[in-house]
Amino acid sequence: MPREVVIDVAKELGTNTNIFFKPSCVSVFRCGGCCNEESLSCRNTSVSYVTKTVFEIALSVTYIPQPVYVRIANHTSCKCMSPSVIRRHAPHQAVDSCSQSPKPCPHGQIWHSEACQCLPHPQRRIREDLSPIAELAVCGPYMVFDEDQCECVCRRDCPANQSVNPGNCTCQCSENFETCAKNQKTFDPDSCSCKPERECSAKTCLSGRLNKMKNCHCVKERKLHSSP
């Protein structure tokens, strides 16, 4: 019975060494293992082809990476056979119906090798603000390449009451003055939380600073100089 295995996409397709894929591996079902007799081998007796969506990247500054469909052989049944039987019944791999090389597709579409044309992306739209560096999967220090989304995403975790700003991958308060005011509370920027006004009035500030009750924040004390 076929078992689920993980295979290397580039090796399976036999592509050039200057082309690689993200994700680099996909899961399919393949025949393998041992038979009761040493002279027999576990081989597939039937095969189907499954379509996987991967991100194709070429080592060229002029090439813009594109998500593409790839067809991978998926074994559907297995049998222990002798070498002579294997040669006679070896299944012939279906020839790709499209003889053209993958072409760049418009925004939100993906090249389909079977249909030999660009088709709408089945899972997601390509981000309009995706920069060329991100398209090349060269992510910044605060980002990581997400193989499911095929793009660079923020990877840092933020403290409590804070969330990641997707624009610059920095942490920012989840609450603000407006959201707190809707609940008749005061925003405390030090804890990034909404607090009742009485808690702000009792807030203790460091020496030389005053409690500005209006926004629950300590501000530097200004000394007024009297005129001579």
Helices and strands as residue ranges (DSSP letters): E 3-8, H 9-13, E 19-22, E 25-30, E 41-58, E 66-81, H 83-88, E 109-112, E 117-120, H 132-135, E 143-146, E 151-154, E 162-165, E 170-173, H 177-182, E 186-188, E 193-195, H 197-201, E 209-212, E 217-220
